[in-house]
């Protein structure tokens, strides 16, 4: 307990001392001394608050951000602050999470990702510093405690909302950068043969809550398919997919598998031609992979010994995938995906200060973003007689659309979700790349949070000086020398007691 107390106190004093060195130069020190010594206690509460806010503005913005918004000094100060915060937080994450990132490939793409997010952090910092400066200056101009507090609170809310909106565009750009190119991948499956189909006797459980079930009584068959996705260059092991579905179509007469892959995901998926049977040694390798990853031996701890005569024939087809924005609707869906990702990260801001957010890899980041547009609801693929199809989420209102479908396929939420994740990263060589995205969660909001933390420390320092230390010349000297460090020391005491008590 003693060591924990010392650690808390020392940490607070170190932060306060650092802020003293950064924000308080000779000019600011003179202003603070004059303010503390000559504060007129006969002033009204509003006048004293505005005076306090005025000197706080001088501390926070006077040394580095007093120039014009588009001046070189302001620009370089923002760049230094943003680069320092981003680098510091990234270094701390590397130190604590090294085991998680030791396999990362530090190539051109990885350097690009770091620079891209670092630049995005700088742009956001630049505009939020200007925004906070304007809000504080307007708060001083109002000469009212209530209006000033409303403006300060508004600045915090605007900063948080701006974070979501701005980084949604950052995410959208990043996802489009990687998902725009159309990549060709190989899809492997066991060659289907006519087998006895599993018929549906009752409405599946995941559809039972929608309507009276009359629409779904048309469903005749339930089935599943498993397969492997392999990049052309085969840099990584093939990804296995599994999808369960229910349909009005006869799977022995219609290739339901191809239709589900094309139609169930927001990715643009095209399959040209027909499946081609694989022969020779390559057929044995693919067949064993299918048996191992998607068959009965999937959970075997050791490589199963499968006889060659037991391996079914396999076939392949080329699938082309991209996630381009080609219409206003595409933009709306893509931005919604990015917005949800950004909003989820912003919601975790308090946790980021105290808990482990882990390391975010590029492939997982892409898959999470592209699949985030799905609501937790089943999907229906309506198949018309002319070969056209359309997809929609099933709810109590949309279920009536199935009455006009010649045939349809339904999928439970998780199967379309996992299929989208697999298709979104297949063949793009995104493995072993780290996205410093959670670094932004701390660093992008850090300038605004730091500015208001300095104001809080100065408020504590002012209160201590005026109530306890005004008559002690020796102590007064130390307070004026390092007001934020002294305030941090006194602030650490209740925080330490609370942390130990809880």
Secondary structure, DSSP 8 states (H G I E B T S, - for coil): -HHHHHHHHHHHHHHHHHHHHHH--HHHHHHHHHHHHH--TTS-HHHHHHHHHHHHHHHHHTTTS-S-TTSHHHHHHHHHHHHHHHHHHHHHHHHHSHHHHTT---SHHHHHHHHHHHHHHHHHHHHHHHHHHHHHHHHHHHT-HHHHHHHHHHHHHHHHHHHHHHHHHHHHHHHHHHHSS-EEEEEEEE-------EE--S--GGGTTSTTSTTGGG--EEEEEEEEEEESS--S--EEEEEEEEESS-TTTS-HHHHHHHHSSSSEEEE-S--EE--HHHHHHHHHHHHHHHSTTTT-SS-----GGGS--EEEEEEEEE----SHHHHHHHHHHHHHHHHHHHHTHHHHTTS-----BHHHHHHHHHGGG--SS-EEEEE-TTS-EEEEE--TTGGGGGGG-SEEEEE-HHHHHHHHHHHHHTTS--TT-B-THHHHHHHHHHHHHHHHHHHHHHHHHHHHIIIIITT-HHHHHHHHHSHHHHHHHHHHHHHHHHHHH-
